[in-house]
């Protein structure tokens, strides 16, 4: 992800790079605005050229997004190693909002790569499927938040995703855990069934465990290793 204050001349070999100054201005303007404003800006700017990627750990981003854009495409990456509870939750949320849901699966058979090479596993089960989900799009939206990890602490609301050649929008980047909990409570959103069992961050079952008191929410992901990201962000 590049600095959105750069200019087009910074990347003369890329075709279709938007005005990065425009992105920087939008990000600055949306910093103190409601998250819904970022969704609205993205839709007004890119129309049907935007897709929201959702992990279905919760449905906060989905609720925000479809309130503004009811038919927004939502992409769910079915790694084939999700908890049964996650798949149940996806269906519950899909029915609640009548989602325009695109379920994208990996182009590989089940294997044990998660055990021997988790980075490669994420690559074929998350990164490559996301690439297909974003084909033909101009922008994508995620629920990444700054408080989740130190690596995400500088996440802008709007930026240029250099690796994918798309604009990326993170409407709830500034939200705290308390903001998320309050939104879920205030809007009576369905809660992932594993959340009540200590799973503060929910990914694939081989690489996710409940957290204990005093741990960060992401400590339950890839526990016992130095891996902190799956490669999507």
DASUL-V412321 format. One record per residue. N is the residue number from 1. BURIAL is + if it has 16 or more other ideal C-beta (glycine too) atoms within 10 Angstrom, else -. Layout:
# DASUL-V412321
N & BURIAL
N & BURIAL
This chain:
# DASUL-V412321
1 & -
2 & -
3 & -
4 & +
5 & -
6 & +
7 & -
8 & -
9 & -
10 & -
11 & -
12 & -
13 & -
14 & -
15 & -
16 & -
17 & +
18 & +
19 & -
20 & +
21 & -
22 & -
23 & +
24 & +
25 & -
26 & +
27 & +
28 & -
29 & -
30 & +
31 & -
32 & -
33 & -
34 & -
35 & +
36 & -
37 & +
38 & +
39 & +
40 & +
41 & +
42 & +
43 & +
44 & -
45 & +
46 & +
47 & -
48 & -
49 & +
50 & +
51 & +
52 & +
53 & +
54 & +
55 & +
56 & +
57 & +
58 & +
59 & +
60 & +
61 & +
62 & +
63 & +
64 & +
65 & +
66 & +
67 & -
68 & +
69 & +
70 & -
71 & -
72 & +
73 & +
74 & +
75 & +
76 & +
77 & +
78 & -
79 & +
80 & -
81 & +
82 & +
83 & +
84 & -
85 & +
86 & +
87 & -
88 & -
89 & +
90 & +
91 & -
92 & -
93 & +
94 & +
95 & -
96 & -
97 & +
98 & -
99 & +
100 & +
101 & +
102 & -
103 & -
104 & +
105 & -
106 & +
107 & -
108 & -
109 & -
110 & -
111 & -
112 & -
113 & +
114 & +
115 & -
116 & -
117 & -
118 & +
119 & -
120 & -
121 & +
122 & +
123 & -
124 & +
125 & +
126 & +
127 & +
128 & +
129 & +
130 & +
131 & -
132 & -
133 & +
134 & +
135 & -
136 & -
137 & +
138 & +
139 & +
140 & +
141 & +
142 & +
143 & +
144 & +
145 & +
146 & +
147 & +
148 & +
149 & +
150 & -
151 & -
152 & +
153 & -
154 & -
155 & +
156 & +
157 & +
158 & +
159 & +
160 & +
161 & +
162 & +
163 & -
164 & +
165 & -
166 & +
167 & +
168 & +
169 & +
170 & +
171 & +
172 & +
173 & +
174 & +
175 & +
176 & -
177 & -
178 & -
179 & -
180 & +
181 & -
182 & -
183 & +
184 & +
185 & -
186 & -
187 & -
188 & -
189 & +
190 & -
191 & -
192 & +
193 & +
194 & +
195 & +
196 & -
197 & -
198 & -
199 & +
200 & +
201 & +
202 & +
203 & +
204 & +
205 & +
206 & -
207 & +
208 & +
209 & +
210 & -
211 & +
212 & -
213 & -
214 & -
215 & -
216 & -
217 & +
218 & +
219 & +
220 & +
221 & +
222 & +
223 & -
224 & -
225 & -
226 & -
227 & -
228 & -
229 & -
230 & +
231 & -
232 & +
233 & +
